[in-house]
Amino acid sequence: MSRLIIKNAKIVNEGKTIEGDLSIQNGIIEQIGGIIESAETQELNAEGQYLLPGVIDDQVHFRQPGLTHKADIHTESKAAAAGGVTSFMEMPNTKPTATTQEKLQDKYDIAADTSYTNYSFYMGATNDNLEDVLKTDKSTVCGVKVFMGSSTGNMLVDERATLEGLFSKVDMLIATHCEDEATIRRNKELWKDKSPQPKHHPIIRSVEGCYLSSSMAVELAKQHNTRLHILHISTQDEIALFDNTIPLADKRITSEVCVHHLYFNAEDYERLGTKIQCNPAIKAKEHQEALFQALLDDHFDVIATDHAPHTVEEKAKPYGQAPSGLPLIQHPLLIMLEYWKNGKISLEKVVHKMSHAVAECFHIENRGYIREGYAADLVLVDANKPYTVSKENLLFKCGWSPLEGHTFPCTIDKTIINGQIVFDGNEVHDLKAGERLLFKH
């Protein structure tokens, strides 16, 4: 690979912003800061722009294999690259599910051939595959996913004995979807003759259901000293389950908040209906506001998307028939940059929650920071160039977004993956730049 020098950038990293140059050699960050000169080198003038470490999204659904009418690894990683997401971790509820080592490897093989970005895939747990789960290599796989509430796919793990086995024997990170299935079923039964609408979704998939399941996961993790990461927290009631007095490097129990739970609230069902129907549900405004504050005060450790695309036709079905999930992989950084521009969060905090902290939570090797010797996964942001979401610029396969028509104050100008300019501001280039994520233990 040729050497690349990024000139005159505002480099945001590890809690501070400096101005200067950055050089990349053979996909690795070589030198940071000051004035860097070199002959026969490609130069990129970034004057006035912000250079950030690439976003690492720890929760996506790319639907391959088996559900590729909605999405696939090629299309969704392409959209990710255009949004400044340089690495993703994908969920096991595909068809077939990634619940054996062979099926998990199949997904890695597909990504090696087709992904624009860096990638990892969770091993899926069921009520009867503990032996296979325990074969998972924690140096090459991001974690084990446990659906403690039913969602897309039939992977509900609701037997207490199974959960005890997983939490006591798995020696790598367990990531959980937490909603109490008994509570949801009871609520569905109560509402079945009342013509429920999308606005009732957070009542059926209730605050109580989330808390019961999350608190059980925390209880099990503390009992067995398990490395637990609870995904997509959606209620203010759950915040107290997470300790913000412990340094991230020392935490055994961590948590994630998703951009849609920060950006939307229950009032938006009137406008967007099933387009923002997801599990766990987007809830009332007081929860939205409390989630944002919990992010700022470090009760929540990372920000993700839970990108979960469905076709326009599927989402247009009436409530009760429409599937849950919304496509977000192209816009998480733009969402958080809007909050930064509005004075709600610092840019350094955005970088910490979307890059640094994800790398720390998952012990990712040599990524997530702008450091010499680290992989050159980088994003250049033009903070003064607005960007409007439209059908014409959506790159994920489902072709719609709940953000259509919205203008963000910033633009993703370049995305660099392992030293290669994969997104140049106009086009995403299929450079086979993505690599499998590796993990330190």
C-alpha positions as CSV (number, residue, x, y, z in Angstrom):
1,M,0.0,0.0,0.0
2,S,1.2,3.6,-0.6
3,R,1.7,6.0,2.2
4,L,-1.1,8.5,2.9
5,I,-0.8,11.8,4.8
6,I,-3.9,13.6,6.1
7,K,-3.0,17.3,6.3
8,N,-4.2,20.0,8.7
9,A,-7.0,18.0,10.4
10,K,-8.6,18.6,13.8
11,I,-7.8,15.2,15.3
12,V,-10.3,14.2,18.0
13,N,-9.0,11.4,20.2
14,E,-8.8,10.3,23.9
15,G,-10.6,13.3,25.3
16,K,-8.8,16.1,23.4
17,T,-8.6,17.8,20.0
18,I,-5.3,18.7,18.4
19,E,-4.6,20.2,14.9
20,G,-2.0,18.7,12.7
21,D,-1.1,16.0,10.2
22,L,-1.4,12.2,10.4
23,S,0.5,9.6,8.3
24,I,-0.5,6.1,7.4
25,Q,1.8,3.4,6.1
26,N,0.6,-0.1,5.0
27,G,-2.8,0.4,6.7
28,I,-1.3,1.4,10.1
29,I,-1.2,4.8,11.8
30,E,2.5,5.8,11.6
31,Q,2.7,9.4,13.0
32,I,0.2,11.8,14.6
33,G,0.5,15.6,14.9
34,G,2.8,18.3,13.8
35,I,3.7,18.9,10.1
36,I,4.5,15.7,8.3
37,E,6.2,15.9,4.9
38,S,7.2,13.0,2.6
39,A,8.0,12.6,-1.1
40,E,5.9,10.3,-3.4
41,T,3.0,10.2,-0.9
42,Q,-0.7,10.6,-1.4
43,E,-1.9,13.7,0.5
44,L,-5.4,14.5,1.7
45,N,-6.1,18.1,2.7
46,A,-8.4,18.0,5.7
47,E,-8.2,21.7,6.6
48,G,-11.2,22.7,8.7
49,Q,-12.4,19.1,9.1
50,Y,-12.5,16.8,12.1
51,L,-10.6,13.5,12.0
52,L,-12.2,10.8,14.2
53,P,-11.5,7.2,14.9
54,G,-14.0,5.0,12.9
55,V,-17.3,4.1,14.6
56,I,-17.5,0.5,15.9
57,D,-21.1,-0.7,16.0
58,D,-21.5,-3.6,18.4
59,Q,-25.1,-4.5,17.4
60,V,-26.3,-4.9,13.8
61,H,-28.6,-7.3,11.9
62,F,-27.4,-7.7,8.3
63,R,-29.8,-10.6,7.6
64,Q,-27.4,-12.9,5.8
65,P,-27.9,-15.8,5.3
66,G,-31.6,-16.5,4.6
67,L,-33.2,-13.1,4.8
68,T,-31.3,-11.4,2.0
69,H,-34.5,-9.8,0.5
70,K,-34.1,-7.4,3.4
71,A,-30.4,-6.9,3.6
72,D,-27.0,-8.6,3.1
73,I,-23.5,-8.2,4.4
74,H,-22.4,-6.5,1.1
75,T,-25.1,-3.8,1.0
76,E,-25.3,-3.1,4.7
77,S,-21.5,-2.8,5.2
78,K,-21.5,-0.4,2.2
79,A,-24.0,1.8,3.9
80,A,-22.0,1.5,7.1
81,A,-18.9,2.8,5.4
82,A,-20.8,5.8,4.0
83,G,-21.8,6.6,7.5
84,G,-18.4,6.5,9.1
85,V,-18.9,3.0,10.6
86,T,-15.6,1.1,10.0
87,S,-16.4,-2.1,12.1
88,F,-19.6,-4.0,12.9
89,M,-20.6,-6.9,15.1
90,E,-23.5,-8.8,13.7
91,M,-26.3,-10.8,15.4
92,P,-26.9,-14.6,15.1
93,N,-30.7,-14.6,14.3
94,T,-30.4,-15.2,10.6
95,K,-31.7,-18.3,8.7
96,P,-30.2,-20.6,9.6
97,T,-29.2,-19.2,13.0
98,A,-25.5,-19.0,13.9
99,T,-25.9,-21.4,16.7
100,T,-23.2,-24.0,15.7
101,Q,-19.6,-23.3,15.0
102,E,-20.1,-24.3,11.4
103,K,-22.9,-21.9,10.8
104,L,-21.0,-19.1,12.5
105,Q,-18.0,-19.8,10.3
106,D,-20.3,-19.6,7.2
107,K,-21.0,-15.9,8.1
108,Y,-17.3,-15.1,8.5
109,D,-16.6,-16.7,5.1
110,I,-19.3,-14.5,3.5
111,A,-17.9,-11.3,5.1
112,A,-14.4,-12.1,4.0
113,D,-15.6,-12.1,0.4
114,T,-18.1,-9.3,0.6
115,S,-17.7,-6.8,3.5
116,Y,-16.6,-3.3,2.8
117,T,-15.8,-2.8,6.5
118,N,-14.2,-4.8,9.4
119,Y,-16.5,-7.4,10.9
120,S,-17.3,-9.8,13.7
121,F,-20.2,-12.1,14.4
122,Y,-21.8,-13.3,17.7
123,M,-22.2,-16.9,18.5
124,G,-25.9,-17.5,19.3
125,A,-27.2,-19.3,22.4
126,T,-30.3,-21.5,22.5
127,N,-31.9,-23.6,25.2
128,D,-29.9,-26.6,24.0
129,N,-26.6,-25.7,22.4
130,L,-24.3,-25.0,25.4
131,E,-21.7,-27.5,24.2
132,D,-21.4,-25.7,20.9
133,V,-21.3,-22.3,22.6
134,L,-18.4,-23.4,24.8
135,K,-16.3,-24.1,21.7
136,T,-16.3,-20.5,20.7
137,D,-12.9,-18.9,20.3
138,K,-12.9,-15.7,22.3
139,S,-9.9,-14.3,20.5
140,T,-11.7,-14.3,17.1
141,V,-15.4,-13.9,18.0
142,C,-16.9,-10.8,19.7
143,G,-19.2,-12.6,22.1
144,V,-22.1,-14.9,22.8
145,K,-25.6,-13.5,22.2
146,V,-28.5,-14.5,24.4
147,F,-32.0,-13.4,23.6
148,M,-33.7,-13.3,27.0
149,G,-36.7,-11.9,25.1
150,S,-38.1,-13.1,21.8
151,S,-37.4,-10.9,18.7
152,T,-36.8,-11.6,15.0
153,G,-35.9,-15.3,14.8
154,N,-36.7,-18.2,17.2
155,M,-33.8,-17.9,19.6
156,L,-35.6,-17.2,22.9
157,V,-33.6,-18.5,25.9
158,D,-36.0,-18.5,28.8
159,E,-35.1,-21.6,30.8
160,R,-33.5,-20.6,34.1
161,A,-31.3,-23.7,34.1
162,T,-30.0,-22.8,30.6
163,L,-29.2,-19.3,31.7
164,E,-27.4,-20.6,34.8
165,G,-25.3,-22.8,32.6
166,L,-24.4,-20.0,30.2
167,F,-23.6,-17.5,32.9
168,S,-21.6,-19.9,35.0
169,K,-19.6,-21.6,32.2
170,V,-19.1,-19.1,29.3
171,D,-15.7,-17.3,29.9
172,M,-16.2,-14.6,27.3
173,L,-18.5,-11.6,26.9
174,I,-22.3,-12.5,27.0
175,A,-24.5,-9.9,25.2
176,T,-28.2,-10.0,26.1
177,H,-31.5,-8.8,24.7
178,C,-33.5,-8.3,27.9
179,E,-37.3,-8.3,27.8
180,D,-39.3,-10.6,30.1
181,E,-41.3,-13.0,27.8
182,A,-44.0,-13.8,30.3
183,T,-44.8,-10.0,30.8
184,I,-44.9,-9.4,27.0
185,R,-47.3,-12.4,26.5
186,R,-49.5,-11.3,29.3
187,N,-49.7,-7.8,27.9
188,K,-50.4,-9.1,24.4
189,E,-53.3,-11.1,25.8
190,L,-54.7,-8.1,27.5
191,W,-54.6,-6.0,24.3
192,K,-55.6,-8.6,21.7
193,D,-59.2,-7.4,21.5
194,K,-58.5,-3.7,21.8
195,S,-57.2,-3.0,18.3
196,P,-53.7,-2.0,19.4
197,Q,-51.8,0.6,17.3
198,P,-48.1,1.4,17.1
199,K,-48.4,3.9,20.0
200,H,-49.3,0.9,22.2
201,H,-46.1,-0.9,21.4
202,P,-44.3,0.5,24.5
203,I,-47.2,-0.5,26.7
204,I,-47.2,-4.1,25.4
205,R,-43.4,-4.4,25.4
206,S,-43.4,-2.6,28.7
207,V,-41.0,-0.9,31.0
208,E,-41.7,-3.6,33.6
209,G,-40.8,-6.3,31.1
210,C,-37.4,-4.7,30.3
211,Y,-36.5,-4.2,34.0
212,L,-37.5,-7.7,35.1
213,S,-35.2,-9.3,32.4
214,S,-32.3,-6.8,32.8
215,S,-32.3,-7.2,36.6
216,M,-32.2,-11.0,36.2
217,A,-29.3,-10.8,33.8
218,V,-27.4,-8.5,36.3
219,E,-28.2,-10.8,39.2
220,L,-26.9,-13.9,37.2
221,A,-23.7,-12.0,36.2
222,K,-22.9,-10.9,39.7
223,Q,-23.6,-14.4,41.0
224,H,-21.2,-16.0,38.5
225,N,-18.8,-13.1,37.9
226,T,-19.8,-13.2,34.2
227,R,-18.7,-10.6,31.7
228,L,-22.1,-9.2,30.8
229,H,-23.0,-6.6,28.2
230,I,-26.7,-5.6,28.1
231,L,-27.8,-4.3,24.7
232,H,-30.2,-1.4,23.8
233,I,-31.4,-0.2,27.2
234,S,-34.7,1.7,26.7
235,T,-36.0,2.7,30.1
236,Q,-35.0,5.0,32.9
237,D,-35.8,2.3,35.4
238,E,-32.9,0.2,34.2
239,I,-30.2,2.9,34.7
240,A,-29.6,2.1,38.3
241,L,-28.5,-1.4,37.4
242,F,-25.3,0.0,36.0
243,D,-22.4,1.4,38.1
244,N,-20.8,4.6,36.8
245,T,-18.3,4.8,39.6
246,I,-16.1,2.0,38.2
247,P,-13.5,2.7,35.5
248,L,-14.6,1.0,32.2
249,A,-11.5,-1.2,32.2
250,D,-12.6,-2.7,35.5
251,K,-16.3,-3.2,34.7
252,R,-17.7,-6.8,34.5
253,I,-21.2,-5.5,33.6
254,T,-21.5,-2.9,30.8
255,S,-24.4,-1.5,28.8
256,E,-25.4,0.0,25.5
257,V,-27.8,2.6,24.4
258,C,-29.0,2.9,20.8
259,V,-29.3,6.0,18.7
260,H,-33.1,5.5,18.1
261,H,-33.9,5.3,21.8
262,L,-32.0,8.6,22.1
263,Y,-33.5,10.3,19.0
264,F,-37.1,9.2,19.1
265,N,-39.8,9.0,21.7
266,A,-43.4,7.7,22.0
267,E,-44.8,10.9,20.5
268,D,-43.2,10.0,17.2
269,Y,-45.5,6.9,16.7
270,E,-48.2,9.4,15.6
271,R,-46.0,10.5,12.7
272,L,-43.9,7.3,11.9
273,G,-46.1,4.4,13.1
274,T,-44.6,1.0,12.6
275,K,-41.5,2.5,10.9
276,I,-40.1,3.1,14.4
277,Q,-41.6,-0.1,15.9
278,C,-38.6,-2.0,17.5
279,N,-37.8,-4.3,20.3
280,P,-37.3,-3.1,23.0
281,A,-39.8,-0.4,22.2
282,I,-39.1,3.3,21.9
283,K,-40.8,4.7,25.0
284,A,-42.1,8.0,26.5
285,K,-40.2,11.2,26.4
286,E,-39.1,11.0,30.1
287,H,-37.3,7.8,29.3
288,Q,-35.6,9.3,26.2
289,E,-34.3,12.2,28.3
290,A,-33.2,10.0,31.1
291,L,-31.3,7.7,28.7
292,F,-29.4,10.7,27.3
293,Q,-28.4,11.9,30.8
294,A,-27.3,8.3,31.7
295,L,-25.1,8.3,28.6
296,L,-23.5,11.6,29.6
297,D,-22.8,10.4,33.2
298,D,-21.4,7.0,32.1
299,H,-24.1,4.7,33.4
300,F,-24.2,3.6,29.7
301,D,-20.9,2.7,28.1
302,V,-21.4,2.6,24.4
303,I,-23.7,3.8,21.6
304,A,-24.9,1.4,18.8
305,T,-27.6,1.2,16.1
306,D,-29.3,-2.2,16.4
307,H,-29.6,-1.7,12.6
308,A,-32.5,-4.1,11.8
309,P,-33.9,-3.6,8.3
310,H,-37.2,-4.8,6.9
311,T,-38.7,-4.1,3.5
312,V,-41.2,-1.2,3.0
313,E,-43.9,-3.7,2.3
314,E,-43.3,-5.6,5.6
315,K,-43.2,-2.4,7.6
316,A,-46.4,-1.2,6.0
317,K,-48.4,-4.0,7.5
318,P,-50.8,-3.2,10.4
319,Y,-49.5,-3.2,13.9
320,G,-49.3,-6.8,15.1
321,Q,-48.3,-8.0,11.7
322,A,-45.4,-5.6,10.9
323,P,-42.0,-6.8,12.1
324,S,-39.9,-4.8,14.6
325,G,-36.7,-3.1,13.7
326,L,-35.5,0.0,11.7
327,P,-32.5,0.7,9.5
328,L,-29.9,3.0,11.0
329,I,-26.4,1.9,10.0
330,Q,-25.7,4.8,7.6
331,H,-26.6,7.6,10.1
332,P,-25.5,6.9,13.7
333,L,-22.6,9.3,13.7
334,L,-24.7,12.0,12.0
335,I,-27.3,11.7,14.7
336,M,-24.7,12.1,17.5
337,L,-23.0,15.0,15.6
338,E,-26.3,16.8,15.5
339,Y,-26.4,16.5,19.3
340,W,-22.9,17.8,19.5
341,K,-23.7,20.8,17.2
342,N,-26.7,21.5,19.4
343,G,-24.6,21.6,22.6
344,K,-26.0,18.4,24.1
345,I,-22.7,16.4,24.2
346,S,-19.0,17.1,23.5
347,L,-17.4,15.7,20.4
348,E,-14.8,14.0,22.5
349,K,-17.6,12.2,24.3
350,V,-19.2,11.1,21.1
351,V,-15.8,9.6,20.0
352,H,-15.4,7.9,23.3
353,K,-18.9,6.2,23.3
354,M,-18.8,5.2,19.6
355,S,-15.2,4.1,19.3
356,H,-12.9,4.1,22.3
357,A,-15.4,2.5,24.8
358,V,-16.5,-0.2,22.3
359,A,-12.9,-1.2,21.8
360,E,-12.5,-1.4,25.6
361,C,-15.7,-3.3,26.3
362,F,-14.9,-6.0,23.7
363,H,-11.1,-5.9,24.1
364,I,-10.6,-5.3,20.4
365,E,-7.0,-5.5,19.2
366,N,-5.5,-2.2,17.9
367,R,-8.7,-0.4,16.9
368,G,-11.0,2.3,18.3
369,Y,-8.3,4.9,18.9
370,I,-6.1,7.2,16.8
371,R,-2.8,5.8,18.1
372,E,0.6,5.1,16.4
373,G,0.7,1.4,15.6
374,Y,-3.1,1.0,15.5
375,A,-5.1,0.2,12.4
376,A,-6.0,3.3,10.3
377,D,-9.8,3.2,10.7
378,L,-10.7,6.9,10.4
379,V,-13.5,9.3,9.5
380,L,-13.3,12.8,8.2
381,V,-16.2,15.0,9.1
382,D,-17.2,18.3,7.6
383,A,-19.0,20.0,10.5
384,N,-20.2,22.9,8.3
385,K,-21.8,21.1,5.4
386,P,-25.4,20.0,5.9
387,Y,-26.6,16.6,4.7
388,T,-30.2,15.7,3.9
389,V,-31.3,12.1,4.1
390,S,-33.3,11.0,1.0
391,K,-34.2,7.8,-0.8
392,E,-31.6,8.7,-3.4
393,N,-28.7,8.6,-1.0
394,L,-29.7,5.5,1.1
395,L,-27.3,2.6,0.5
396,F,-28.8,-0.2,2.6
397,K,-30.9,-2.7,0.7
398,C,-34.4,-1.9,2.2
399,G,-34.3,1.6,0.7
400,W,-36.2,3.5,3.3
401,S,-35.3,5.3,6.6
402,P,-37.4,7.0,9.4
403,L,-34.9,9.9,8.9
404,E,-35.9,10.7,5.3
405,G,-36.2,14.4,4.7
406,H,-34.2,15.3,7.8
407,T,-31.2,17.6,7.3
408,F,-28.2,17.0,9.6
409,P,-25.7,19.8,10.2
410,C,-22.7,17.7,9.4
411,T,-21.5,15.5,6.5
412,I,-19.3,12.4,6.5
413,D,-16.6,13.5,4.0
414,K,-14.3,10.4,4.0
415,T,-14.1,7.0,5.6
416,I,-10.8,5.3,5.8
417,I,-10.6,1.5,6.6
418,N,-7.2,-0.1,7.2
419,G,-5.6,2.9,5.5
420,Q,-7.7,2.8,2.3
421,I,-10.2,5.5,1.4
422,V,-13.3,3.3,1.1
423,F,-15.8,6.2,1.0
424,D,-14.6,9.4,-0.8
425,G,-17.6,11.6,0.0
426,N,-19.5,10.5,-3.1
427,E,-18.9,6.9,-3.7
428,V,-18.1,3.7,-1.7
429,H,-15.3,1.8,-3.2
430,D,-15.2,-2.0,-3.0
431,L,-11.5,-2.3,-2.0
432,K,-11.7,-5.4,0.1
433,A,-10.3,-3.3,2.9
434,G,-12.3,-4.9,5.7
435,E,-10.7,-7.4,8.1
436,R,-11.9,-9.7,10.8
437,L,-11.8,-8.1,14.2
438,L,-9.5,-9.8,16.8
439,F,-9.8,-9.7,20.5
440,K,-7.3,-9.5,23.4
441,H,-7.9,-11.7,26.5
